[in-house]
Amino acid sequence: MSAKTKRLFKKLISYSGVFFFVLAAGMLWWQLRDKSLSDIAHAIMEIPVGNLLAACLACLGGYLALALYDRLALDYVGEHVTWWKWMLAGMLGFAISNNAGHAVVSGGAIRYRLYTRWRVRGGDIVKMLTLSGFTYFLGAAAIVVIGYFLVPHDVFQRSAGLSMGLNWLFGGCLAAILAYFVMTILFRRRYIKIGQIKFQVPTTKMAVMQMGLGITDSVLAGLVLYFCLIPFVDIPFGTFIGLFVIAQTTGVFSQVPGGMGVFETVFLAAFPDSVNKASVFGALLAYRIIYYVLPLIGVGGLFFFYENWLRTRMRRWIDDAKQKIDDAKQKIDVAKQKMPGRSRTK
């Protein structure tokens, strides 16, 4: 592939997010064309407080599970940091990448800033990000495969494009899971070199842990929306979680930050016209606020206090160092004045 073709390919990937966002926005408008903003706002206000609190607890559990991605990745590269550090890096990294999209760039930048400060090598941070990415996709792919059998297939029959996309998504996820586990068996204890970095092939045990952690994360994220949705729609959780991960995975592949618009479009398209789409969209907005906005504010606030505490501590170190240097200079000057040779010169 020539350099010109590579640049063109990168541009297509960059602009694909814009294309899918515009497409999803158009489809979303079509789904809600008969609803007003007041209908949607009223739907949000109708969610019981108990359901909102349960959704917040599920969100907290989900971000704790996301932080464990970093703990597993640290074990993979053989590094160790204090528990609160990997929790802060993991939760903040995912809070940023969930909102901004492009997880490797957005979430990776904050992890690089923190982990290099904690003396983790840059190459190991790249390995950690790579393993965390595989952990997410492995868990999501597992639920897509399970959800393919849980979600009634007539749900997507109203749209030939969505039905075909679901079949392709199922086949791709199943093939990816099988390929990953076969790789852990056939290439056990071997390395794959990409550029200057050597990646050790994970063990089958670690692959199972990755899948379990990824499934837990997706289920907890799904519970946030489920608690917001069930006051309006009676849907079995098994069917819901399959639909949720299918919509979520589609949003991730679209390259739109947070899957915004794409996630909602797929989700709304799955419900029949008899369901109040304004209520469903209101639940989706409540889910966005709880799972995306609140963690970014909360963990971002913790990071802000941590940075201020670190700056204050560094200033104290610098002031202490200056004071010690001044004290040492004074002692040297006093010692010079007491030297016999100096007194005779005077």
LINGITA-V704741 format. One record per run of one state. SS is the DSSP state (hx for helix, st for strand, lp for the rest). FROM is the first residue (numbers start at 1). TO is the last residue. If there is no record, write none. Layout:
{{SS FROM TO} {SS FROM TO}}
This chain:
{{lp 1 2} {hx 3 31} {lp 32 36} {hx 37 45} {lp 46 48} {hx 49 77} {lp 78 82} {hx 83 100} {lp 101 102} {hx 103 117} {lp 118 121} {hx 122 150} {lp 151 152} {hx 153 156} {lp 157 159} {hx 160 186} {lp 187 190} {st 191 194} {lp 195 196} {st 197 200} {lp 201 203} {hx 204 229} {lp 230 236} {hx 237 253} {lp 254 256} {hx 257 259} {lp 260 261} {hx 262 269} {lp 270 276} {hx 277 337} {lp 338 339} {hx 340 345} {lp 346 346}}
